[in-house]
Amino acid sequence: MKTAGIICEYNPLHKGHQLHIEKTRQAIGGEAAIICVMSGNFVQRGDFAIFNKHARAQMAVYSGADLVVELPAAYTLQSAEGFARAGVYILDSLGICEYLSFGSESGDIEVLGDAAHAISSERAHMITREWLEKGVSYATAQQKAADATLGKQADVFSSPNNVLGIEYIKALRRYGSNIIPITVKRTGGDHDSDTGYSASALRKSFLSGILPAAFMPEAAVSVSKEEINSGRGPVSLKLAELALLSRLRSINDFSDVPGASEGLERRFMRYIKSESSINSILSGVKTKRYTMSRIRRMLINASLGIKSDDIKIDPPYARVLAMNSTGKILLAKARKKTKLPIVTKPASVFKLNETAVKLFELEAAATDLYVLAYQKEKERSGGQEWRRSPVII
C-alpha cells in the first residue's frame, strides 16, 4: 500500500479538500493511504482556527484521510517557508511517506520544481537581498528575483498555492528526502478568497451564523454542528480579544518574537500600549513593506509566548490527532521507522527531552488561550491539552 502525505489546515474542511484527497489517491493508486500533517488551534495566516484541531482532524478522517498528526503552533505561525519546512520534516521523519501531494494553481510539478531550483540559487538570494535593502516586502523581493532568474515562468510566484508548493519542494531537497512531490491542479477560489470552495468564504459564513453545508462533505457538516451545539465554535480572534489584549500588554520586549526586525518590535510596543482593540493595533503596526499575515503572526506568537529560539530546531515529536483502522496500521509502521518520537498520550511527553517538553507546554498554553474564545463558559476549562487523546474512527 502506497502512502501519500498532505500538509494542511482544513480551516474548515470543504469539498475541495475532499476532492484533493480523492485525486491524490487516484494519482498514486486507489488503495493508497493518506497521512495529513495539520495545523493545530492556530493557523498560518495568524488567526484562531474556526474549529479546534481535534474536530478538524475528525473531519479529515471522515473525508478520506487515514492518519492526522499535528503541526505545532510554534511552526504553524511562521512564514510559508517555515510552515512548509516543519510539515515536510514531520512527514519525512515518520519514515513511511512516499509522496507529498499539494494543490497548486499551476498543476505542473516540473514547472514548480524548476521554480524551486531557480529561487534557491545564489543569484536569486542576492537579488532578493538587494530588493529587501530597498525597503520592499519579502514577497515583492522574491518576485523580483524570480523575474530575473525565471523570465516568463516567474508568473508561478503570483499565486499563493504555487508559492507554498515551491516551498514544499525546497524543503524536500533541504532534507534530502526521498518523498516524491506531486500536485493536483486547484479549481475554484483561492484558499483565502471569497469565491467557490474557499475556506475564507466558509469561515465568514460560519461567523455570520450560516452553516455552509452545500460546500462541505456531509460528515464535516455533522462535526461542525456538534461543535456549534456544544458551544465550542465557531471560533474567532475577536471572541478572545480581551484575553489577547491582556497578554499583549504584559509584554515589555518584542525583539525575540519570530518575525521581529527593522523596527517592527518598536511599532508593536507603541501601539499595544496605546490602542484599545486588536484591529487598531494591527492597523497601526502595518506598513507597506510587511503583509498583514506577518503582522498577525507576530501578534499571535507574542500572545502565546513563542520565541525565535523555539523554532530554530526542527519539530521534536509527532503528535497524533486522529486516525481510522488504516491509520492504526500506518502508526504501527511509523513507530518502527520514525526518527521522531510519536505522541498519542499527552503525559508521555515527559519521557522525551527538555525541548519536546517545552514545545508541548507551549502548545498547552496555546490551547488554554484558544478555548477562551468558546461560546459556552463550561467549555473553557484550562489544561485541556493534557486530557485529549486521539480521535479514533
N, C-alpha and C positions, 0 to 999 in steps of 0.2 A: 504494500500500500504506500503510494507516494504521499508526501506531506508538503503542504504549502503554508507559508506564514503571511499574515496580513497585519500591518501596523495601523491602528485605527483609533477613533474616538467615539463613534456612534452616538453623537450628541444632538438628537437621538437617532436610533437606527431607523432607516426608511427603506422603501422598496428598491431604491438604487443601490444601497449597501447589500441587500439580499441578492440582487442581480449580480453584483461583483463577485460574491461568494460562489454563486452558481457558475458564472463564466470562468472563474478560476478552476473549479473542478473540471469543467469541460476541456480547458486548455491542457491539463496535465493528466487527465484520466478520471472517469466518472466516479470512482470509488475513493478518490483522494481525501485525505484528512486535512482539516483546516485548523491552524493554530492562530489565534489573534493575540497580539500584544496591544492592549487597550489602555488609554489614559484613565486615571482614576477619577476622583471627585472634582478635579480642576482640569481645565483644558488648555491647549496650546495658545489659543488666542488671548489668554489672560482672563479667564472667567470661571464661574462656577458651572459645573455640568448640570444640564437640565434635570437629570435624574441621577441618583447615586450609582456608583460603579458596579455594585452587585446587581442592581436592577438592569443596568445596561448590558452587563455580561450575560445575564439571563436572557435578555432579548437576543443577543448574538447567538447563543447556543440554540435557542428555539428557531432561529432564522438560518441555520446551516453551519455555524462554527462548531468545532468539537472540543476545543480547549481554549480558555481565555486566561491569560496572565496579565498582570498589571505593569504598566509603565509608571513608575512612581512620580509623584508631583514635582519633585526636585528636577526631574529630567523633562517631564511634560512641559513645564513652564519655561522653556528655552526657545531659542530661535529654531527655524526649520532644520538647520544643520544639527543642533544639539538634540532635538527631538528625534530626528532620523537616526542619528548615531547610536543613541541609547536603545531605541527599538530594535535596530539591527543587531546590536551587541547581545541583547537578550535572546533573540531568535537564533543567532549563530551559536551562542553558548549552550543552548539546550541540546545541540548535537543531533537533532532528528529532523530538522527542516531542510528540504531540498530546493524549494523555490520561495521567492518573495514576490508576492503579487500586489500591485498597486494600480489605482485608477489614474489616468492622465488624459489631458485634452489631446495630446499628440497621438497616443495609441501605437507609437512606433518605438520599440525598445532600442533599436540601433541608433536612431536619432538622439534619443535621450542618453544613450551610452557615450556617443561622440561628444555631446554637450558636457557630460560629467568629466570626460577626459580633458576637454579644452579648458574648462573653467578651473581645473585643478593644476594647470600648468603654471610655471613660474612667471611667464609673461602675463597671464591673467591676474595672478596675485599682485604683480607690480602695478598693473593698470588700475586694479581695484583700490590699492593703497593711494595711488595718485589722486583719484577722484574723491576718496574719503577725506584726504587732506584739503580738498577744495570746499568741503562742508556739505556734500550731498549725502543722501541716505545710503545705507548699505545696499538696498535693493537697486537703487539707481547706479551706484558704483559697479555692482556686479553686472548689470545690464550693459554698461559701457564696456566692461571687459569682454562680455560675450559678443558684443557687436564687433569688437576688434579682432577676436580670435575665431569667431564662427561665421561672420558675414550674415547672409540671409537666414541661416539656421538659428541665429540668435533669437528669433521670434519665440522659440520654445520657452524662453525665460519670462515671457509676458503672461503666462498662465500659471496660477498657483499650484495646481496639482502636478504640472510638469516640473516645477521647481522642486517640490517635495520628492518627486520620483528621482530627479537628478541627485538629490541629497542621499536617497537610499542607495543608489548605485555607488556614489562616492564612499559611503560608509562600508559597503560590502568590500570594496577594494582596499579601504584603510585597514580592515581587519583580516585581509587575505582570505575571505570567506569563500567556501565552495558553493554557497547558495546561489542559484540562478535567478536573476531578476526577470520577471515577466510583467507586462502591463495590459490592462483592459481599458479600452477607449471609453472615456466618460461621455454620456449624453445627458441632456437636460441642463439644469442650472449649476453654477459653480457651488462649491461647498459653503460659501459664505454669502451667497446671493439670495434674492427673494423670489426666485422662479423655480419651476419644476420640482424636483425632489430635494431641493436644497435644505440642509439641516437648519440654516438660519431662518428660513420661512416657517419651518415646523416649530422652532423654538418660539417665534413670535406668536404663532397660533396658540400654543400651549399657554403662554403667559397672558394671552388675552382671554383665556377661558374657553377656547375652542379646541376640541380634540381632533387633530388632523388625520383621522382614521383612514381616509382614502389613499394616503401617501405612505402608509406603514403596513408591514406584514401583520396579519391578524394576531399572532402571538405577541408581537411588540405592543400592539394596541392594548391587549389584555394586561400586560405587565404595567403599562403606563396608567391604566385605570386603577390597578391595585395600589400603585404608589400615590396617586392623587387621592383616592378614597382613604388611604392610611395617613394622609397629611404629610407625606414625605416629598411632595412635588406638586407642580414644577418648581424648581429652584432657580434663583437668580441672584446675581451680586447685589442687586438693590435690596433684596429681602434681608441681607446681612450687613447692610450699610453701617449701622451704628456699631456693630461689633468690629467691623473693619476700621472705622474711624478711631475707635478706642485703641486698637492695636497700633495703628499708624502713629498716633500722637504720642505713644510711649517710646518711639524710636528717636534716638539722638544722632544717628550716623547712618547714612545710606550708602557710604562708599564701598561697603563689602557686599552689597546686593547685586546679584547677577544682572548684567546689562548696564551697571552704573559706569559712566565715563563722561569726560568732556563737559562737566558741569551739570549733568542730569541730576546727580545726587543733591547738589545745592538747590536746584529748582524744586525737587521734591520736598526738601526740608522747608523751603519758603512757603509753598502752597499748602502743605499739610498743617502747618501752624496757623494759617490764616483763613482757609476755606472751610465751609460747613457741609459739603457734600462730596461724594466720590467723583461725580461728574465734573464739578468745578475744579477739583484737584487735577484730574486728567486733562481738562481743557487748558489749565494754567501751565502745566508741565510740557504739554505738546508743542513741538516745533516742526518746521518743515523737514528737518533732517531725520526725524525719528517717526516711525509708524506708530499709530495708536496701539497696535497689538504689543509692540515692545514696551510702551509706557504702561499698559495694563499688566503685562507680565511682571514688570518691576514692582508694581504696586502689590500684586498678589504674593510675589516672592517675599517682599518685605513683611507683609502681614503674616506670612507663615513662618518667618524666621529662617528662610533659606538663604544661605551664604554662598559666595562664589566658590569657596573651598569645597562645598558639599557636592559640586558637580565636576570637580577636577578628575575624579576617578569614574570608572565605568560602574554601572549598577552592580551591587554586591550580592544580590539574590533575585530569584524569580518567584513572585507570589501568585498563586493560583486563585482566580476569582470564580470560575465556573467551568463545568465540564459535563459531558454525557458519557455513555459507555465507551465510545471510541476514544474520547478524551482520557479516560482512565487508562486505556492501553497505551496511549501516547505518553502519559505521565510516567507509567512504569518503565517505558523505554528510555525516556529522558533521564530518569534517575540513575540509569546505568551509564549514560554517556555525557551528561551535562558537566560543564566547567563551573556552573553556578549552583549554590545551594537552592533547593526548591522549598518554598514555604507554603504549607497548607494550614497548619495550626499556628496562629499568631505567637503563642508562647514559645514556640520552637526557635524563634529568632534569637532568644537569649543564649542559645548554643552556638551562635555564629560569632564573628569577630566584632570588634567595637564599632567599626564603620557601618556594618549592617544594622547593628542595634540602633545607632544614631539615626540612620535613614528611616528605619521603621518608626522610631519615636517622632520624627518629623512628619511622617505620614499620619500617625495617630493624632498629632496636633492639628494637622490639616483637616482631618475628618471632624475633630471637635469644633472647628470653625464652620465647616460646611453644614453640619446639622443644625446650626443656629438659624439657618435660613429655612428650615422646615416650617410648614404652616401650623402643625399641631405641637403644642408645648410638650406633651408626653413623649414625643419622638426625638427630643433634643438632648437626651441624656449624654453625658460625657463618657469617654472610654469605649465607644462603640467599635473602634478599630480592633480592639483586643478581644472582642467577643464574636467576630464574624468568621465563619468557616466558609469554604467554597460552596457555591450553589451547585447541586448535583441533579441533573435532569435525566 
